[in-house]
Amino acid sequence: MISERRHAILGLIIEHYLRTGEPIGSKTLCQLLPYSISSATIRNEMAYLTQLGFLEQRHTSGGRVPSKASYRYYVDNIMQEKPISKYETDKINEALSVNSGDPERLLADACKLLEEYSHCAAFCATLEDPYDCIQGVDLIPAGNQKAMLVMLTVGSKIKSSLINMPCALDEDFRKKFYEVSAKFLTGTPLTNVNLALIQSAVGVAGERIFDMLPALSSLCALCNEASHSKLTLEGETNLLSHSELGSDLYKILGLLTEKKQLMELSKSFANSNSKQLLLIGDENPIYEMKNTSTVIAKYNYEGGQKAVLGVIGSMRIDYESILPRINYIINTVDTLLSKKGA
């Protein structure tokens, strides 16, 4: 730990830079400190903090700016979180309650909220589960020989598709369809639902297999979609206003567009022992993100399902205001998913 005076000086330098993006000199610090101290003493303290690696002097005649290491020290030892208001918590709770019964949609809603409250880029990754199975399939008449095919998995994934049917959904058809569903689909791993499985249902479906083909083919597509990892992004353009990113902005936007490295990070974190992390600067394992601050949180729900939520911004974000709001959203999602799995 550094001395109380150096602690205060460092805090003022960081907060000034977070607010303005400008370096600060000893004369300005003299005016900001709550007690009297000479400019010479402040310059000595700033020189010491620079030797410790907490400050940088980008120009010989200029003031000091925070280093990457100083942001970590600030978050851990100086920052005082700004409390989240009841209006904000009520608004967040209302938004997340809409799809609280559908984990994938709940996580997508949370991703949008993270982008809105952080003014950064946000991402949501739902990870593949090779053991997820079909729990139920329903075919709901939608008029004019159309039907809504709805599939629910054991991992609480809900997928649907509107399809054109070659016949009316009369009682005989529905009875045959549910017979095929019960015998060949319910309890089947998503990765095993394919055309070969459908062909094996001919013995039960008989001549009605041709009427069922649109629904069964659509079901194959839904299973394929549900069995793969998915990465959703929100607010990438917010990063355009993060001037601190400089030329790194284009690398980060390219990384977000390509998605591969971010998905690999999500998978790696989902299998780690950590539940939530704030990665600042060089703590980020991805090279293109070495000048960012990234919050990442994971969820385990419904007996094996895994998901990750994250926020990416510059290191010069309003930590005091943004972090408590990010944490509230992340924790609320965790509570709702826990209730779903209870």
DOMI-412218 format. One record per residue: residue in three letters; x, y, z of N, C-alpha, C, O in turn. Coordinates in steps of 0.02 Angstrom, whole numbers, padded with zeros to 5 digits, always signed. Each point is the difference from the previous one (the first is absolute). Example, Ala and Ser with C-alpha at 12.3 -4.5 7.8 and 13.67 -1.06 7.14 Angstrom:
ALA+00660-00284+00390-00045+00059+00000+00045+00060+00000+00052-00001+00033
SER-00070+00054-00069+00042+00059+00003-00039+00055+00037+00025+00055+00008
END
This chain:
MET+00042-00060+00000-00042+00060+00000+00044+00063+00000+00054+00000+00029
ILE-00078+00052-00062+00036+00063-00001-00026+00045+00056-00053-00014+00029
SER+00089+00068-00013-00020+00044+00055-00066+00034-00015-00023+00003-00058
GLU-00008+00023+00110-00066+00032-00007+00002+00059-00048-00046+00009-00040
ARG+00100+00031+00043+00005+00058-00044+00008-00022-00073-00032+00028-00044
ARG+00075-00076+00032+00009-00024-00069-00065-00033-00025-00017+00006-00059
HIS-00017-00040+00104-00064-00031-00016-00049+00054-00024-00034-00009-00051
ALA+00030+00065+00087-00045+00055-00017+00020+00032-00066-00043+00015-00042
ILE+00107-00004+00032+00024+00031-00062-00015-00045-00060-00023+00024-00052
LEU+00037-00088+00060-00013-00047-00055-00074-00002-00017-00018+00000-00059
GLY-00024-00001+00110-00072-00001-00011-00024+00060-00039-00040-00006-00046
LEU+00066+00065+00063-00020+00062-00035+00024-00001-00072-00036+00022-00045
ILE+00096-00047+00033+00027-00003-00068-00043-00046-00043-00017+00017-00057
ILE+00001-00075+00084-00040-00049-00038-00070+00028-00014-00024-00003-00057
GLU-00008+00029+00108-00068+00025-00008-00003+00060-00048-00047+00007-00039
HIS+00098+00035+00041+00004+00056-00047+00006-00027-00072-00032+00026-00046
TYR+00074-00076+00037+00011-00028-00067-00062-00037-00025-00018+00004-00059
LEU-00015-00042+00104-00062-00034-00020-00053+00050-00023-00038-00014-00045
ARG+00037+00070+00078-00050+00051-00014+00016+00041-00063-00045+00016-00039
THR+00108+00001+00029+00019+00047-00053+00042-00030-00056-00001+00025-00056
GLY+00037-00078+00070+00046-00028-00049+00063+00041-00008+00039-00011-00046
GLU-00028+00058+00092+00058+00045-00004+00049-00014+00057-00021-00017+00055
PRO+00087+00025-00067+00049-00006+00054-00009+00056+00050-00031+00051-00015
ILE+00057-00060+00075-00007+00050+00052+00069+00016+00029+00041-00044+00009
GLY-00030+00108+00007+00063+00022+00028-00004+00015+00074-00054-00003+00029
SER+00110+00020+00001+00004+00011+00072-00041+00060+00023-00029-00001+00054
LYS+00026+00054-00095-00037+00060+00020-00074-00014+00006-00033+00022+00047
THR+00006-00060-00094-00071-00018+00002-00014-00044+00060-00051+00007+00034
LEU+00097-00054-00020-00009-00044+00058+00000+00039+00065-00037-00017+00046
CYS+00077+00069-00042+00002+00043+00060-00070+00027+00016-00020+00004+00058
GLN-00016+00014-00111-00066+00029+00008-00053-00052+00018-00050+00015+00032
LEU+00062-00077-00053-00049-00053+00011+00007-00034+00068-00049-00024+00028
LEU+00109+00021-00001+00012-00033+00064-00035+00037+00057-00001+00062+00000
PRO-00028-00098+00048-00037+00032+00054+00045+00031+00054-00025+00029+00048
TYR+00091-00036-00056+00046+00030+00049+00056+00035-00038+00011-00012-00059
SER+00025+00055+00095+00053+00041-00031+00064-00040-00009+00023-00033+00047
ILE+00005+00036-00107+00062-00035-00015+00033+00036-00059-00035+00024-00045
SER+00100-00021+00044+00035+00038-00052+00003-00039-00066-00004-00061-00001
SER+00010+00099-00054+00007-00031-00066+00061-00044-00004-00001-00053-00032
ALA+00055+00074+00065+00062-00039-00001-00010-00068+00032+00024-00051-00025
THR-00059+00051+00081-00014-00064+00035-00043-00045-00044+00012-00061-00004
ILE-00062+00090-00028-00043-00040-00043+00040-00028-00059-00009-00058-00019
ARG+00054+00098-00009+00041-00025-00055+00043-00059+00022+00009-00048-00037
ASN+00018+00052+00098+00040-00056+00027-00043-00062+00008+00021-00056-00016
GLU-00082+00066+00041-00045-00058+00010-00020-00030-00068-00005-00061-00007
MET-00007+00103-00042-00017-00024-00067+00058-00038-00031-00009-00050-00034
ALA+00070+00075+00046+00059-00035-00025+00006-00069+00032+00018-00049-00034
TYR-00033+00045+00099+00003-00064+00035-00053-00048-00028+00014-00059-00011
LEU-00075+00084+00001-00053-00042-00027+00016-00023-00071-00020-00054-00021
THR+00056+00096-00016+00023-00019-00067+00050-00058+00004-00002-00046-00040
GLN+00048+00051+00088+00050-00054+00010-00035-00066+00019+00023-00053-00019
LEU-00078+00058+00056-00037-00060+00020-00038-00030-00059-00023-00057+00004
GLY+00016+00095-00058-00036-00025-00059-00073+00019-00001-00038-00026-00042
PHE+00017+00071+00087-00070+00021+00002-00015+00059-00046-00058+00010-00019
LEU+00108+00029+00001-00010+00058-00043+00046-00001-00060+00053-00032+00002
GLU-00073+00067-00054+00040+00008-00060+00003+00073-00019-00048+00038+00011
GLN+00105-00017-00039+00007+00068-00026+00012-00005-00074+00055-00015-00022
ARG-00107+00029-00017+00004-00010-00072+00042+00053-00035+00028-00012-00053
HIS-00025+00072+00083+00040+00053-00028+00042+00031+00056-00023+00005+00057
THR+00084+00014-00073+00047+00025+00051-00029+00058+00040+00009+00004+00060
SER-00044+00042-00095-00026+00059+00035-00072-00009+00024-00028+00045+00031
GLY-00001-00103-00045-00070-00011+00018-00008-00029+00069+00048-00018+00034
GLY-00112+00013-00013-00016-00031+00064-00001-00075-00005+00021-00029-00051
ARG-00045-00003+00104-00001-00073+00003-00069-00028-00019-00051+00033+00009
VAL+00052-00094-00034-00062-00037-00014+00007-00069+00033+00056-00023+00012
PRO-00112-00010+00002+00003-00066+00032+00029-00053-00046-00008+00004-00061
SER+00041-00053+00090+00023-00059-00037-00053-00055+00007-00048+00008+00037
LYS+00058-00062-00073-00046-00057+00006-00003-00026+00072-00054-00017+00025
ALA+00112+00014+00007+00004-00025+00069-00040+00044+00048-00028-00025+00049
SER+00026+00089-00064-00035+00046+00046-00075-00011-00001-00034+00011+00050
TYR+00006-00031-00108-00072-00013-00003-00019-00058+00045-00051+00003+00034
ARG+00093-00054-00033-00014-00057+00045+00003+00023+00073-00043-00019+00040
TYR+00094+00058-00023+00006+00025+00069-00060+00043+00017-00027-00004+00056
TYR+00005+00044-00103-00057+00044+00011-00064-00040+00015-00035+00015+00048
VAL+00022-00065-00089-00061-00040+00009+00002-00038+00067-00051-00005+00034
ASP+00109-00021-00017+00006-00041+00060+00005+00040+00065-00021-00024+00053
ASN+00048+00085-00056+00017+00036+00062-00027+00071+00006-00004+00026+00056
ILE-00015+00006-00110-00020+00070+00003-00073+00011-00017-00035+00037+00035
MET+00012-00068-00087-00067+00012-00026-00055-00008+00052+00002-00046+00041
GLN-00050+00091-00043-00060-00005+00042-00060-00005-00047-00017+00048-00034
GLU-00015-00106+00033-00055-00011-00047-00058+00047+00012-00019+00014+00057
LYS-00009+00011-00112-00060+00042+00005-00061-00046+00004-00010-00041-00044
PRO-00031+00048+00097-00056-00046+00009-00049+00004-00058-00012+00053-00029
ILE-00017-00110+00013-00050-00003-00054-00068+00019+00029-00017-00021+00055
SER-00021+00061-00091-00063+00026+00026-00056-00052-00005+00005-00048-00037
LYS-00057+00059+00076-00058-00045-00001-00033+00002-00069-00025-00051-00025
TYR+00024+00109-00006-00028+00006-00067+00037-00046-00049-00031-00033-00041
GLU+00097+00033+00047+00041-00042-00045-00012-00074+00014-00008-00040-00046
THR+00008+00020+00110-00011-00071+00016-00069-00023-00021-00007-00056-00025
ASP-00043+00098+00033-00068-00018-00021-00003-00009-00076-00032-00046-00025
LYS+00066+00091-00010+00000-00003-00073+00036-00064-00024-00023-00033-00046
ILE+00079+00017+00077+00038-00060-00018-00040-00063+00016-00004-00045-00040
ASN-00026+00044+00100-00040-00059+00020-00058-00011-00047-00015-00057-00019
GLU-00018+00111-00001-00056-00006-00046+00022-00027-00068-00032-00044-00029
ALA+00088+00069+00004+00024-00022-00066+00021-00073+00001-00012-00036-00048
LEU+00042+00014+00103+00024-00069+00004-00055-00050+00017+00007-00059-00012
SER-00063+00083+00039-00054-00045+00018-00040-00023-00060-00035-00051+00003
VAL+00039+00088-00059-00040-00015-00059+00013-00071-00026-00047-00036-00014
ASN+00110+00018+00009+00018-00067-00026+00037-00042+00052+00043-00040-00017
SER-00062+00049+00080+00036-00036+00054-00009-00076-00005+00039-00037+00029
GLY-00091+00014-00064-00011-00072-00007+00038-00031-00058+00001-00061-00007
ASP+00031+00102-00034+00038-00024-00058+00072+00023+00008+00015+00058-00016
PRO+00031-00101+00038+00069+00021+00014+00034+00036-00057+00035+00050+00011
GLU-00043-00074-00072+00035+00032-00057-00025+00071-00011+00040+00045-00013
ARG-00105-00035+00016-00027+00067-00010+00016+00045+00060+00011+00060-00008
LEU-00011-00089+00067+00019+00038+00060+00071+00027-00007+00013+00058+00014
LEU+00033-00101-00036+00069+00021-00008+00007+00052-00056+00041+00046+00006
ALA-00080-00053-00059+00001+00050-00054-00025+00067+00025+00028+00052-00018
ASP-00080-00053+00059-00026+00063+00030+00053+00032+00045+00008+00060-00001
ALA+00026-00102+00040+00053+00025+00045+00056+00032-00040+00028+00050+00021
CYS-00011-00079-00078+00053+00027-00042-00018+00070-00024+00042+00045-00001
LYS-00105-00035-00018-00022+00066-00022+00003+00050+00058+00019+00058-00010
LEU-00038-00080+00070+00003+00044+00059+00072+00019+00017+00014+00057+00018
LEU+00032-00105-00024+00070+00014+00015+00027+00053-00048+00038+00044+00021
GLU-00057-00049-00083+00021+00051-00049-00029+00068+00017+00034+00051-00004
GLU-00097-00051+00024-00035+00063+00015+00029+00035+00061+00009+00061-00001
TYR+00006-00099+00053+00022+00030+00063+00076+00012+00003+00023+00039+00041
SER+00014-00072-00084+00073+00008+00001+00025+00047-00054+00055+00029+00006
HIS-00095-00020-00059+00021+00038-00059+00064-00030-00030+00042+00035-00029
CYS-00036-00100+00036+00056-00038-00029-00029-00053-00048-00061+00000-00012
ALA+00102-00043-00014-00023-00058-00037-00015-00056+00049+00035-00009+00050
ALA-00088-00029-00063-00018-00056+00043-00007-00063-00042-00017+00003-00059
PHE+00030-00060+00090-00007-00063-00036-00032-00053+00044+00006+00001+00061
CYS-00038-00049-00094-00031-00056+00034+00017-00063-00039-00010-00004-00060
ALA+00037-00046+00094+00017-00064-00031-00038-00056+00034+00006-00009+00060
THR-00046-00027-00098-00031-00062+00025+00039-00058-00030+00008-00004-00061
LEU+00016-00040+00104+00047-00051-00022-00034-00067-00012-00049-00018+00032
GLU+00077-00018-00079-00029-00064-00020+00004-00050+00057+00048-00002+00039
ASP-00100-00039-00035-00003-00054+00049-00013-00065-00038-00056-00011-00023
PRO+00107-00032+00015-00008-00061-00040-00051-00049+00029-00020-00047-00034
TYR-00001+00058+00097-00046-00046+00032-00072+00026+00002-00044-00034+00026
ASP+00032+00094-00052-00067+00027+00001-00046-00041-00045+00020-00020-00055
CYS-00080+00007+00078-00048-00042-00036-00066+00035-00011-00015+00051+00032
ILE-00024-00078-00077-00068+00025-00011-00044-00021+00059-00002-00059+00018
GLN-00031+00107+00011-00047-00015+00054-00071-00006-00026-00040-00041+00024
GLY+00024+00081-00074-00067-00003-00028-00004+00037-00066+00038+00047-00012
VAL-00085-00068-00030-00012+00032-00064-00075+00012-00007-00040-00044+00016
ASP+00021+00102-00040-00071+00015-00010-00010+00030-00069+00043+00035-00026
LEU-00101-00049-00003-00018+00026-00065-00066+00036+00008-00052-00031+00012
ILE+00053+00097-00019-00059+00041+00014-00028+00028-00064+00036+00034-00037
PRO-00101-00047+00021-00030+00028-00061+00005+00076-00001-00011+00033+00051
ALA+00029-00006-00109+00007+00073-00007-00040+00027-00059+00011+00056-00023
GLY-00060-00096-00001-00044+00022-00053+00029-00008-00069+00061+00002-00010
ASN-00106-00012-00040+00020-00004-00071+00056-00051-00011+00050+00013-00033
GLN-00060-00073+00062+00048-00054-00006+00071+00020+00022+00050-00022-00029
LYS-00048+00064+00079+00064+00017+00032-00001-00026+00071-00053-00008+00030
ALA+00112-00005-00004+00006-00024+00069+00062+00029+00033+00050+00013-00034
MET-00054-00003+00099+00058+00022+00039+00030-00061+00034-00031-00032+00042
LEU+00092+00015-00062+00036-00055+00032+00040+00027+00059+00040+00046-00009
VAL-00051-00073+00067+00033+00023+00061+00037-00059+00032-00028-00053+00010
MET+00092+00064+00005+00041-00052+00032+00028+00026+00066+00026+00056+00003
LEU-00031-00096+00048+00030+00015+00066+00052-00052+00015-00012-00060-00008
THR+00071+00082+00030+00053-00047+00018+00004-00008+00076-00028+00040+00037
VAL+00063-00091-00016+00010-00012+00071+00037+00059+00032-00010+00016+00058
GLY+00053+00017-00097+00037+00058+00024-00039+00065-00005+00029+00054+00003
SER-00096-00059-00012-00046+00057-00002+00010+00046-00060-00019+00058+00002
LYS+00048-00084-00055+00002+00038-00062-00067-00008-00036-00027-00055-00006
ILE+00000+00111-00017-00064-00001-00035+00012+00026-00071+00023+00056-00010
LYS-00038-00098-00039+00009+00018-00070-00067-00009-00036-00037-00047+00014
SER+00023+00090-00062-00063-00005-00037+00011+00020-00072+00047+00034-00018
SER-00094-00057-00024+00004+00014-00071-00070-00004-00030-00038-00046+00015
LEU+00020+00095-00057-00064-00001-00035+00010-00037-00066+00044+00018-00039
ILE-00085-00069+00027+00010-00042-00059-00065-00006-00040-00055+00006+00027
ASN+00063-00019-00091-00057-00015-00044-00012-00074+00000+00046-00040-00010
MET-00108+00020+00022-00017-00071+00003-00037-00021-00064-00040+00039-00026
PRO+00054-00099+00001-00034-00024-00060-00070-00027+00013-00035-00021-00046
CYS+00015+00021+00110-00066-00028+00018-00027+00038+00060+00035+00039+00032
ALA-00098-00051-00017-00031+00029+00059+00025-00036+00062+00015-00060-00002
LEU-00010+00096+00057+00022-00031+00063-00060-00030+00036-00020+00023+00054
ASP-00009-00075-00085-00059-00032+00031+00022-00046+00057+00059-00008+00013
GLU-00108-00020+00021+00014-00041+00059+00043-00060-00017+00045-00018+00038
ASP-00058-00014-00096+00039-00059-00019+00074+00018-00011+00045-00036+00021
PHE-00033+00093-00056+00069+00021-00012+00036+00016+00065+00056-00022+00011
ARG-00089+00060+00032+00032+00019+00063+00015-00061+00043+00052-00003+00033
LYS-00097-00045-00033+00010-00061+00038+00062-00037-00025+00042-00023+00039
LYS-00036+00017-00105+00058-00034-00029+00065+00038+00014+00052-00029+00015
PHE-00056+00096-00021+00059+00041+00011+00026-00008+00072+00060-00007+00011
TYR-00106+00009+00037+00021-00006+00070+00024-00071+00016+00041-00010+00045
GLU-00067-00039-00082+00024-00069+00008+00073-00005-00024+00042-00031+00033
VAL-00028+00061-00090+00069+00001-00026+00045+00039+00047+00056-00020+00014
SER-00081+00076+00010+00038+00043+00045+00019-00038+00064+00057+00003+00022
ALA-00106-00038+00007+00012-00035+00063+00050-00057-00009+00041-00013+00044
LYS-00045-00021-00101+00043-00059-00010+00070+00017-00025+00048-00033+00020
PHE-00042+00083-00062+00065+00013-00033+00034+00065+00021+00061+00008-00010
LEU-00098+00038+00040+00029+00066+00013+00010+00016+00073+00054+00022+00020
THR-00104-00033+00021+00005+00016+00071+00058-00038+00033+00003-00062-00004
GLY+00042+00099+00036+00058-00031+00032+00059-00011-00045+00053-00023+00022
THR-00060+00040-00086+00055-00008-00048+00048+00060+00004-00023+00057-00001
PRO+00089-00069+00005+00047+00056-00001-00009+00042-00063-00013-00027-00054
LEU+00020+00092+00061-00010+00045-00058+00045-00018-00058-00019+00005-00058
THR+00080-00026+00074+00049-00015-00052-00017-00064-00039+00030-00013-00052
ASN-00077-00026+00078-00020-00063-00033-00061+00008-00044-00020-00047-00035
VAL-00011+00106+00036-00060+00010-00041+00022+00020-00070+00025+00055-00011
ASN-00035-00101-00036+00021+00011-00069-00048-00037-00047-00048-00032+00022
LEU+00062+00036-00087-00044-00031-00049-00002-00075+00007-00052-00032-00014
ALA+00107+00002+00037+00000-00073+00010-00049-00020+00054-00035-00051-00007
LEU+00030+00091+00060-00048-00014+00053-00071+00007-00026-00044-00040+00018
ILE+00032+00090-00059-00067+00010-00028-00020-00059-00044-00057-00022+00002
GLN+00104-00003-00041-00015-00057-00043-00019-00061+00040-00041-00041-00022
SER+00070+00035+00082-00017-00058+00042-00070+00004+00028-00025-00049+00027
ALA-00007+00108-00033-00068+00008+00027-00053-00022-00049-00060+00001+00016
VAL+00079-00021-00076-00048-00018-00051-00045-00057+00023-00060+00000-00014
GLY+00088-00048+00050-00040-00057+00024-00058+00020+00044-00052-00032-00001
VAL+00060+00085+00040-00053+00023+00044-00046+00049-00037-00061-00003+00008
ALA+00090+00048-00046-00040+00051-00034-00038-00026-00060-00052+00027-00019
GLY+00079-00079-00013-00033-00027-00059-00001+00050-00056+00047+00038-00010
GLU-00103-00038-00028-00005+00045-00057-00003+00074+00020+00009+00044-00042
ARG-00022-00030+00106-00004+00069+00023+00069+00031+00010+00006+00059+00017
ILE+00046-00098-00027+00068+00026+00006+00012+00058-00049+00037+00047+00015
PHE-00070-00051-00074+00009+00053-00050-00032+00065+00023+00025+00055-00014
ASP-00082-00061+00050-00032+00060+00028+00042+00030+00057-00003+00061+00013
MET+00040-00104+00020+00040+00023+00058+00068+00029-00019+00032+00033+00040
LEU-00011-00046-00102+00068+00019-00019+00017+00074+00012+00054+00015+00026
PRO-00099+00033-00043+00018+00070+00014+00013+00013+00074+00046+00036+00018
ALA-00087-00066+00025+00008+00010+00072+00064-00034+00025+00037+00029+00040
LEU-00025-00090-00063+00059-00037+00023+00065+00031-00027+00050+00001+00035
SER-00052+00023-00097+00059+00033-00028+00015+00065+00038+00058+00016+00015
SER-00111+00020+00002+00008+00062+00039+00027-00016+00069+00041+00038+00027
LEU-00063-00094+00002+00025-00020+00065+00075-00015-00002+00036+00017+00047
CYS-00013-00048-00101+00072-00013-00007+00039+00066+00002+00052+00005+00031
ALA-00079+00045-00066+00034+00066-00002+00000+00032+00069+00050+00030+00020
LEU-00105-00036+00017-00004+00029+00067+00049-00035+00047+00033+00033+00041
CYS-00027-00099-00046+00047-00037+00042+00072+00019-00015+00041+00007+00045
ASN-00027+00002-00109+00067+00021-00020+00016+00069+00028+00056+00011+00025
GLU-00104+00034-00028+00010+00068+00027+00010-00002+00076+00045+00033+00026
ALA-00085-00073+00008+00003-00003+00074+00062-00035+00025+00020+00010+00058
SER+00011-00052-00099+00057-00040+00023+00067+00035-00007+00051-00025+00023
HIS-00051+00084-00055+00063+00036-00011+00006+00061+00046-00050+00029+00021
SER+00112-00010-00007+00013+00060+00038-00021+00061-00041+00002+00000-00061
LYS-00023+00052+00097-00024+00061-00034+00027+00061+00036-00004+00005+00062
LEU+00030+00043-00099+00026+00062+00028-00040+00059-00027-00005+00009-00061
THR-00023+00030+00106-00039+00059-00018+00036+00063+00023+00026+00002+00056
LEU-00024+00049-00097+00033+00064+00016-00051+00056+00002-00048+00001-00039
GLU+00059+00047+00084-00041+00061+00003+00047+00060+00011+00048-00004+00038
GLY-00064+00059-00071+00034+00063+00015+00071+00007-00024+00039+00038+00029
GLU-00020-00074-00082+00069+00007-00025+00016+00073-00018+00056+00023+00010
THR-00105+00012-00037+00012+00070-00021+00012+00047+00059+00025+00055-00009
ASN-00043-00077+00069+00015+00041+00060+00074+00013+00007+00022+00051+00026
LEU+00018-00099-00050+00073+00006+00007+00029+00056-00042+00056+00022+00012
LEU-00094+00002-00061+00023+00056-00041+00010+00063+00042+00038+00044-00019
SER-00074-00040+00074+00006+00059+00044+00053-00009+00053+00012+00046+00040
HIS+00020-00104-00037+00053-00013+00048+00067+00022-00030+00038-00042-00025
SER-00025+00107+00027+00060+00027-00034+00065-00029+00026+00050-00002-00036
GLU-00050-00022+00098+00060-00029+00030+00025-00061-00038+00059-00016+00003
LEU-00104-00017-00039+00020-00060-00037+00046+00016-00059+00041-00041-00020
GLY-00047+00101-00007+00044+00021-00054-00001-00048-00059-00053-00022-00022
SER+00112+00004-00002+00006-00044-00058-00020-00072+00017-00013-00040-00046
ASP+00010+00023+00111-00021-00067+00020-00074-00012-00016-00022-00058-00003
LEU-00016+00111-00007-00072-00006-00013-00013-00046-00059-00045-00043+00004
TYR+00083+00050-00057-00012-00040-00060+00016-00073+00011-00034-00044-00027
LYS+00085+00030+00068+00016-00069+00017-00057-00032+00040-00019-00057-00011
ILE-00007+00096+00059-00054-00025+00043-00064-00012-00040-00032-00052+00008
LEU+00015+00099-00052-00060-00008-00041+00008-00060-00046-00049-00036-00013
GLY+00109+00025-00013+00013-00059-00041-00008-00064+00039-00028-00049-00025
LEU+00052+00049+00087-00006-00058+00044-00074-00015+00014-00020-00058+00001
LEU-00019+00110+00012-00071-00009+00014-00037-00026-00061-00045-00041+00006
THR+00063+00066-00065-00033-00021-00061+00016-00073-00015-00044-00038-00021
GLU+00106+00019+00032+00023-00069-00014-00027-00050+00051-00014-00058-00017
LYS+00007+00078+00080-00032-00037+00055+00039-00060+00026-00009-00020+00057
LYS+00053-00009-00098+00033-00063+00019+00038+00005+00066-00009-00042+00044
GLN+00053+00092-00037+00040+00006+00060-00042+00014+00062+00014-00024+00055
LEU-00067+00064-00065-00044+00016+00056-00039-00062+00023-00011-00010+00059
MET-00008-00032-00106-00033-00063+00017+00048-00047+00037-00019-00033+00048
GLU+00082+00031-00071+00050-00042+00034+00012+00025+00071+00007-00041+00046
LEU-00005+00107-00037+00007+00028+00068-00060-00019+00043+00009-00018+00058
SER-00068+00020-00086-00061-00017+00037+00001-00073+00021-00017-00017+00057
LYS+00037-00027-00102+00002-00072+00015+00052-00013+00054-00012-00039+00046
SER+00070+00070-00052+00053-00009+00049-00022+00024+00069+00012-00034+00050
PHE-00043+00092-00048-00022+00028+00064-00056-00043+00030-00003-00009+00061
ALA-00042-00016-00103-00056-00041+00024+00024-00063+00035-00034-00027+00044
ASN+00093+00003-00064+00028-00062+00030+00051+00015+00055+00033-00046+00025
SER-00026+00109-00006+00048+00019+00052-00034-00003+00068-00060-00014+00005
ASN+00098+00028+00048-00027+00000+00068-00029+00068+00019-00033+00005+00052
SER+00044+00046-00092-00024+00067+00016-00072+00008-00022-00021-00027-00051
LYS-00017+00066+00089-00070+00014-00017-00007+00066-00036-00041+00007-00045
GLN+00081+00043+00066-00002+00066-00032+00068+00033+00008+00032-00005+00052
LEU-00010+00039-00105+00065+00034+00001-00005+00069-00033-00040+00010-00046
LEU+00081+00036+00071+00013+00063-00035+00071-00003-00024+00047-00001+00040
LEU-00037+00000-00105+00066-00005-00031+00020+00069-00025-00035+00029-00043
ILE+00090-00002+00069+00021+00067-00018+00067-00003-00037+00049-00028+00026
GLY-00047+00057-00086+00063+00004-00037+00031-00067-00015-00032-00043-00031
ASP+00094+00034+00052+00038-00061-00016-00027-00062+00034+00022-00055-00015
GLU-00070+00062+00060-00033-00059+00030-00042-00037-00052-00015-00059+00009
ASN-00004+00094-00063-00038-00032-00053+00043-00049-00038+00055+00018-00021
PRO-00078-00080+00011+00040-00050-00036+00003+00011-00075+00042-00030-00034
ILE-00087+00071+00006-00001+00012-00072+00040+00063-00015-00012+00053+00029
TYR+00060-00058-00074+00046+00055-00015-00038+00063-00020+00017+00055+00023
GLU-00067-00061-00066-00036+00059-00024-00038+00036+00055-00022+00057-00009
MET+00015-00089+00067-00038+00029+00056+00045+00024+00056-00024+00012+00056
LYS+00089-00004-00069+00048+00019+00052-00009+00072+00024+00027+00019+00052
ASN-00065+00021-00088-00013+00069+00021-00074+00010+00018-00026+00056-00006
THR-00006-00110+00026-00071+00005+00019-00010-00021+00072+00044-00030+00032
SER-00103+00046-00007-00024-00029+00063-00059-00045-00018-00045+00021-00035
THR+00047-00083+00059-00051-00049-00018-00029-00032+00063+00037-00026+00042
VAL-00102+00028-00036-00035-00037+00053-00028-00062-00032-00032+00003-00052
ILE+00042-00060+00084-00025-00063-00026-00028-00042+00057+00031-00007+00052
ALA-00090-00022-00063-00033-00040+00051-00028-00063-00032-00021+00001-00058
LYS+00020-00056+00096-00025-00063-00028-00060-00024+00040-00011+00018+00058
TYR-00028-00061-00091-00060-00029+00031-00002-00075-00016+00013-00021-00056
ASN-00031-00018+00106-00014-00070-00008-00073-00011+00021-00018+00019+00056
TYR-00022-00048-00098-00071-00008+00016-00028-00062-00035+00031-00028-00046
GLU-00088+00007+00069-00036-00057-00029+00045-00061-00011-00001-00030-00053
GLY+00039+00013+00104+00039-00061+00000+00048-00008-00058+00000-00051-00034
GLY+00042+00101+00023+00053-00008-00051+00003+00055-00051+00049+00005-00036
GLN-00101+00037+00032+00002+00055-00048+00048+00054+00025+00003+00015+00059
LYS+00035+00014-00106+00049+00051+00018-00008+00061-00044-00014-00005-00060
ALA+00022+00063+00090-00005+00063-00037+00047+00051+00030+00021-00005+00058
VAL-00004+00055-00098+00046+00053+00022-00028+00068-00022-00023+00007-00056
LEU+00026+00042+00101-00017+00069-00016+00063+00042+00008+00041-00013+00045
GLY-00032+00063-00087+00060+00042+00006-00011+00070-00025-00045+00014-00038
VAL+00089+00031+00061+00000+00070-00021+00071+00020-00018+00047-00017+00037
ILE-00038+00051-00093+00067+00022-00022-00001+00075-00012-00041+00026-00037
GLY+00088+00009+00070+00006+00072-00010+00073+00020+00006+00044-00042+00009
SER-00031+00106-00015+00069+00024+00009+00017-00003+00074-00045-00011+00042
MET+00108+00021-00025+00019+00002+00071-00024+00065+00033-00002+00005+00061
ARG-00015+00044-00102-00022+00064+00028-00077+00003+00001-00031+00041-00033
ILE+00002-00086+00073-00072+00000+00010-00016+00025+00070+00045+00003+00043
ASP-00107+00015-00031-00020+00024+00066-00013-00060+00045-00057-00021+00010
TYR+00111-00007+00018-00005-00061+00040-00050+00007+00057-00038-00046+00014
GLU+00039+00103+00020-00043+00010+00059-00074-00006-00017-00039-00025+00040
SER+00020+00047-00099-00070-00002-00020-00018-00064-00038-00053-00029+00011
ILE+00097+00009-00056-00016-00056-00044+00002-00068+00035-00045-00040-00009
LEU+00097+00028+00050+00008-00066+00030-00060-00021+00043-00022-00057-00006
PRO-00005+00100+00051-00057-00022+00040-00061-00017-00043-00039-00044+00019
ARG+00030+00077-00075-00057-00014-00043+00010-00065-00039-00046-00039-00009
ILE+00108+00029-00014+00015-00064-00032-00010-00057+00049-00030-00051-00016
ASN+00056+00059+00077-00005-00053+00050-00073-00014+00018-00018-00058+00011
TYR-00023+00109-00008-00071-00011+00017-00034-00041-00055-00037-00047+00016
ILE+00049+00063-00078-00029-00037-00056+00024-00073+00002-00040-00046-00006
ILE+00105+00037+00014+00029-00067+00001-00029-00042+00057-00017-00058-00009
ASN+00012+00088+00068-00026-00037+00059-00074-00014-00006-00023-00052+00023
THR-00015+00097-00054-00072-00012-00009-00011-00058-00048-00044-00042+00012
VAL+00083+00039-00065-00005-00057-00046+00016-00065+00036-00034-00050-00010
ASP+00085+00051+00051+00020-00059+00039-00058-00023+00044-00013-00060+00005
THR-00020+00107+00028-00057-00017+00044-00057-00031-00040-00029-00050+00021
LEU+00014+00079-00079-00055-00026-00041+00015-00069-00028-00044-00043-00003
LEU+00106+00032-00019+00019-00066-00025+00001-00052+00055-00017-00058-00012
SER+00035+00078+00072+00000-00046+00058-00071-00021+00016-00012-00058+00017
LYS-00035+00105-00020-00071-00016+00012-00025-00048-00053-00040-00045+00015
LYS+00062+00055-00077-00021-00043-00056+00022-00071+00012-00035-00047-00017
GLY+00095+00039+00045+00028-00067+00010-00020-00031+00066+00015-00059+00012
ALA-00050+00098+00031-00019-00026+00066-00054-00052-00004-00021-00027+00051
END
